[in-house]
Amino acid sequence: MIGAGQEITLPLGRWVGAAGRRRVSWGRRAWRTVGSMRFALFLLLILAMASIAAIACGEFLPTGGLDDPEGFYAEKLSHAEFFLIKHLGLLHPYSSWWYLGLMAALSLSLTSCLASRLGPVLRESFGNEALTATNELAALPLRAQARAEGEASPAEIARRVGKLGFKVQLDEKPGEFQVAGTRRGLGRLGGIFNHVGLLSIFVGGIMMGLLSERRSVWMSEGNELASPGGGYSVVLDSFLVKTNAEGEISDYQSHVQVKRDGRTVSRQTIEVNHPLRYAGWTWYQSTYQILTDRLRWIEVVVHNKSTGVDLGHVMLRGEKPSPIPGRPDVHLVMGKFYPHFQIREGEPVSLSDRFENPAVHVQVVRPDKPASDVWLFANHPDFAHGTEPDLQVKLIALEPLFATGLQVRSFPGAWAVWVGFGLMTLGLVLSFGWNHERIWIFGHRGQNGDWILDVGAKSMHREATLKEGLGFLLRRLECHPETEVHA
């Protein structure tokens, strides 16, 4: 029986070689250190800590909804604080120099590891190399010795190994031979695909950190905005704010259409966690605000002052003229809106953006007379002031006009990230679906003419299964085991 670490003497002829020593340069040692598992785990730990720090930056230095984060914090913080935050990239930590530097270091480590492992792994996957050193057999996890009686030839032994699904190579010379077998070699490539996939993810992240663009835009209903990348435009059809039973805002949505060459090619609703993705750009729902100079619509009721007849309700939207029922020649046009109406120096102004005293200006337009003015007040719907002589206009309801705030971003490295995830998935399938197994049989003639076989094998994952298969193989070879298959 061959023990681990035990020197053995086999008549292996040309298969036996001595492992020589050679000097390794400092550059090669450094390259190997960069590609080592210990160095990679150290970098992963530092990157995990940096990611936690980046999350903390987002909590203490929020940038969501800010058109100009740097300008905002430049005014809010002291000069020294802002200088430190800006040069450390804490407002956008995932694209900062230190975070991208860690990702670049990990990419270099993965590249070094791949460079050192790719050749040997490919040789193991597609090759079928014989063992060359006397201590290699003893180092295998599964070993056994057997004696084959009768006329079992090396070719017959190799054939029976091949019938078990192994790709077989037979090397023989008088009085000795070696059979090397391998099966499911693609399983060895699983680790390579995992490494390449992880490298692709890091490269994609670096590309996004360096090359991605981020913009904040505001749009109101009817606005058309060209894509930052060109080629198409986005039109806001409507913006809706949804409330729950308690009156609290539960959701807000931007209903948009995408136009290319003046033709609508897509319609979509943008809301939180459901962005619009088109032509390499992603449009996120970020925030909203109430426009303080315009309304979406107002509803009024019109009376004839002289007859007291109710002429009906009229809906006014935007600056579009709306005819009065029964008086198609007379139109109402909605003008400017003042959320906090006051008269200052004879001119209407709004003291703030709060709806303290909402007032809206409406014009009555006739074809044969100059337009007359009417001022309507939401807090005093029965009071109307203006120059209109014949008609009384009463405000019934109004709807504020919202502007939607969108974040527009490009992700030039997103494709590399998705390719990386695909490669890692393939790598896991190969690693666990194709268990690579290898077997070696050394044979030499004993004193009585029988073949003395020294058998070794190894498996990527399931050594117990290979151990049973090795015992089955020895029985198929009609051998008499000198030792049990053991690890």
VENKACOR-V46735 format. One record per run of one state. SS is the DSSP state (a for helix, b for strand, c for the rest). FROM is the first residue (numbers start at 1). TO is the last residue. Records with the same first field share a line. If there is no record, write none. Layout:
SS = FROM-TO / FROM-TO
This chain:
c = 1-12 / 16-25 / 35-36 / 61-68 / 77-78 / 88-89 / 96-96 / 127-141 / 149-153 / 164-166 / 174-175 / 184-184 / 212-213 / 221-223 / 227-232 / 244-248 / 261-262 / 272-273 / 275-275 / 279-280 / 305-309 / 318-321 / 325-326 / 339-339 / 345-346 / 351-356 / 358-358 / 367-368 / 378-379 / 387-390 / 411-413 / 434-436 / 446-450 / 460-462 / 477-478 / 482-485 / 487-487
a = 13-15 / 26-34 / 37-60 / 69-76 / 79-87 / 90-95 / 97-126 / 154-163 / 185-211 / 414-433 / 463-476
b = 142-148 / 167-173 / 176-183 / 214-220 / 224-226 / 233-243 / 249-260 / 263-271 / 274-274 / 276-278 / 281-304 / 310-317 / 322-324 / 327-338 / 340-344 / 347-350 / 357-357 / 359-366 / 369-377 / 380-386 / 391-410 / 437-445 / 451-459 / 479-481 / 486-486
